[in-house]
Amino acid sequence: MVLNAYIKRKEISQINNLTLHLKEVEIQEQTKSTERKIRLLFEQREKRRKQVLMRRQKGDNLKLRKELF
């Protein structure tokens, strides 16, 4: 009887530990996914910023050409 109760408590403890570990892994995966999304948004914003700067530079070059000729 005492041995059965001990085994049962040990099994419950192991199940709880595994469940907790699984939840921690899920949280880590969600965090990684969120970090990836944030990084992607920043990269897209930086890319758009560079495109705008390039367009402005091209526009300035065209204005300069018109003024020279």
N, C-alpha and C positions, 0 to 999 in steps of 0.2 A: 504493500500500500504506500509506504513512505517513498519507496523507490519510484513507483509510478507517478506520484505527485511531483517528485523532483524532475523526472523526465518531462512531464507535461509542462512544468514551469520553464524548463530549459528550452523546449520547443517553442513555446510562446515568446520567450525572450529572443530567440533567433529570428522568428518571424517578424517581430517588432523591429529588430535591428535591420533586417533586410528591407522592410517596408520604408523605414526612415532613410536608408541609403538610396533606395529607388527614388524617393521624393527629392532628395538632394541632387541626384543626377538629373532629374527632370528640370529642376530649377536652374541648374548650370546650363543645360541645353537651351532653355528659354533665354537666359542671360546672353549666351553666345549669339543666339539668333537676333536678339535685340541689338547687340553690339554690331553685328554685321549690317543690319538695316541702317543704323545710325552712320556707320562708316560709309555705306553706299550713298546715303543722302548727302554727306559732306563731299564725297568725290564728285557726285553729280553737280552740286552747287559750284564747286571749284571749276569743273569743266565748263559750265555755263558762263561763269565769270571770265574765264580765259577767252571763250568765244566772243563775248561782248567786247572785251578789250581788243581782240584781233579786228573785229568789225570797225571799232572806233579808229584804230590805227589805219586801216585800209581807207576809211572815209577821210581821215586827215591827209593821207597821201594823195588821194584824188583831188582834194581841195588845193593842195600844194601844186600839183601838176597843172590844174586849171589856172592858178595864179601865175605860174611861170610862163604859160603859153598864152 
